[in-house]
Amino acid sequence: MSRLTLSKDEIEQYVQEILRSPKYRAIDIPQDLIESLYIQESPHHKRLQDLHKAVRKKLHNIVAGYLGDSDYGQATQDLKKAFQQDEQSIKNVCTQILKSHISTQERLPFLDVFYQEIFSRVGKPRSILDLACGYHPFGLPWMNLDQNCQYFAFDIINARVEFINTFFGLLQRPILAFQQDILIHPPQMEADVAFFFKEAHRFEQRQRGCNRNFWQALKVKHLLVSLPASSMTMRHNKSVQHRRLVYDTLKDLNWSVEEFQVENELIFWIRK
Ligand SMILES: C[S@@+](CC[C@H](N)C(=O)[O-])C[C@H]1O[C@@H](n2cnc3c(N)ncnc32)[C@H](O)[C@@H]1O
C-alpha cells in the first residue's frame, strides 16, 4: 500500500467535516490550520483512517486545553461594569479571567515580578506582539505600558479574540487582536517586543523543528520565549528538555540569549 496523496477537494471535504463536528463547531478555528495538518500528515500514512486519526490527535493537542471555554457573555458584562468603577475592580475581573486557564493562573501570584523582570530588560516598548496569547492580554493592567504602546494579540480561537478586542476597546486601546494561525502566517509587522509564552514546546509537537523558521520570520528586536520549568502536575522537571529546545532552535543563529526564571516559568530573552 502506497502513501496517501490527497486532492485539494478531498482535503477541503475533510476539513469541513472537522469544522462541523460537535467538538469544534462552537469554537470557530481557522480552516487553514486543519488543512495544514492534512498536508503535513498525509505523506506519513497509507490508510485514510490512520490519517484522520493523526490529524484529529494533532488538532486535539493544539486546541483541546481550551475547549469548554469561559462564559464570554458573563465575563464581558463583568468587565463593562468594572470599567464604570475603578482600577481595582478592573484588576479583580481580569484576575478571574486569568484564573480560568492554567497558563495564566499559575503566573497570577507573581504577575508584578514577572513584568518587572521583563520590562527591566527590554525597556518601555512602543509595540508588542503577544503570540498564541490565550488570556495573557488580560495581564495588561499589571504591565504599566504607555497608552500609545501598540499591543497586537494573536490566537486561533475566534471567540477568545473577540473577547480580547472587547477588552482593548474598554481600555481605549486599538482593536488589535487577530484570529490567525501564527505558525502558518507569522505576523509580519515590525515590533519592539514579541511574547511567545508557554507554547514553543507544543509547536514542536505539532511540527518538529518548526520554531526555528517561525522565530526567524518575526520582525522584532526582543523575542521573549517562556516555557514551564516543570510539568503541569509539577511532578517532572522540564528545565533540561525545554532549555535544549530553545538552544537547538537557536543553533548557529548568533542571536544573544539570556535566561531568567519567575517561579515555574523559564524565560529566554532573545535579541535578534
Ligand atoms: C498554552 S496557551 C498560552 C497562553 C499564553 N501565551 C500564556 O502564556 O499565558 C496557548 C494559546 O495559544 C493558542 N494557539 C495555539 N496554537 C496557535 C497558533 N498556531 N496560532 C495562534 N494561536 C495559537 C491557543 O488557542 C491558546 O489560546
The ligand as an SDF file (V2000), in Angstrom:
LIG
                    3D

 27 29  0  0  0  0  0  0  0  0999 V2000
   -0.7360   27.4920   26.4620 C   0  0  0  0  0  0  0  0  0  0  0  0
   -1.7760   28.7900   25.9210 S   0  0  0  0  0  0  0  0  0  0  0  0
   -0.6080   30.0690   26.1720 C   0  0  0  0  0  0  0  0  0  0  0  0
   -1.2820   31.3220   26.5630 C   0  0  0  0  0  0  0  0  0  0  0  0
   -0.3700   32.4970   26.7630 C   0  0  0  0  0  0  0  0  0  0  0  0
    0.6750   32.5910   25.7820 N   0  0  0  0  0  0  0  0  0  0  0  0
    0.2020   32.4850   28.1540 C   0  0  0  0  0  0  0  0  0  0  0  0
    1.3100   32.0110   28.3670 O   0  0  0  0  0  0  0  0  0  0  0  0
   -0.4740   32.9470   29.0580 O   0  0  0  0  0  0  0  0  0  0  0  0
   -1.7790   28.5870   24.1920 C   0  0  0  0  0  0  0  0  0  0  0  0
   -2.6960   29.5070   23.3700 C   0  0  0  0  0  0  0  0  0  0  0  0
   -2.1640   29.5280   22.0510 O   0  0  0  0  0  0  0  0  0  0  0  0
   -3.2030   29.4070   21.1050 C   0  0  0  0  0  0  0  0  0  0  0  0
   -2.5750   28.8220   19.9090 N   0  0  0  0  0  0  0  0  0  0  0  0
   -2.1140   27.5530   19.7400 C   0  0  0  0  0  0  0  0  0  0  0  0
   -1.5650   27.4090   18.5280 N   0  0  0  0  0  0  0  0  0  0  0  0
   -1.6530   28.6050   17.9060 C   0  0  0  0  0  0  0  0  0  0  0  0
   -1.2770   29.0720   16.6240 C   0  0  0  0  0  0  0  0  0  0  0  0
   -0.6740   28.2760   15.7570 N   0  0  0  0  0  0  0  0  0  0  0  0
   -1.5320   30.3590   16.3020 N   0  0  0  0  0  0  0  0  0  0  0  0
   -2.1510   31.1820   17.1900 C   0  0  0  0  0  0  0  0  0  0  0  0
   -2.5440   30.7960   18.4140 N   0  0  0  0  0  0  0  0  0  0  0  0
   -2.3050   29.5240   18.7780 C   0  0  0  0  0  0  0  0  0  0  0  0
   -4.2430   28.5510   21.7890 C   0  0  0  0  0  0  0  0  0  0  0  0
   -5.5240   28.7540   21.2270 O   0  0  0  0  0  0  0  0  0  0  0  0
   -4.1300   29.0380   23.2340 C   0  0  0  0  0  0  0  0  0  0  0  0
   -5.0080   30.1050   23.4920 O   0  0  0  0  0  0  0  0  0  0  0  0
  1  2  1  0
  2  3  1  0
  2 10  1  0
  3  4  1  0
  4  5  1  0
  5  6  1  0
  5  7  1  0
  7  8  2  0
  7  9  1  0
 10 11  1  0
 11 12  1  0
 11 26  1  0
 12 13  1  0
 13 14  1  0
 13 24  1  0
 14 15  1  0
 14 23  1  0
 15 16  2  0
 16 17  1  0
 17 18  1  0
 17 23  2  0
 18 19  1  0
 18 20  2  0
 20 21  1  0
 21 22  2  0
 22 23  1  0
 24 25  1  0
 24 26  1  0
 26 27  1  0
M  CHG  2   2   1   9  -1
M  END
$$$$
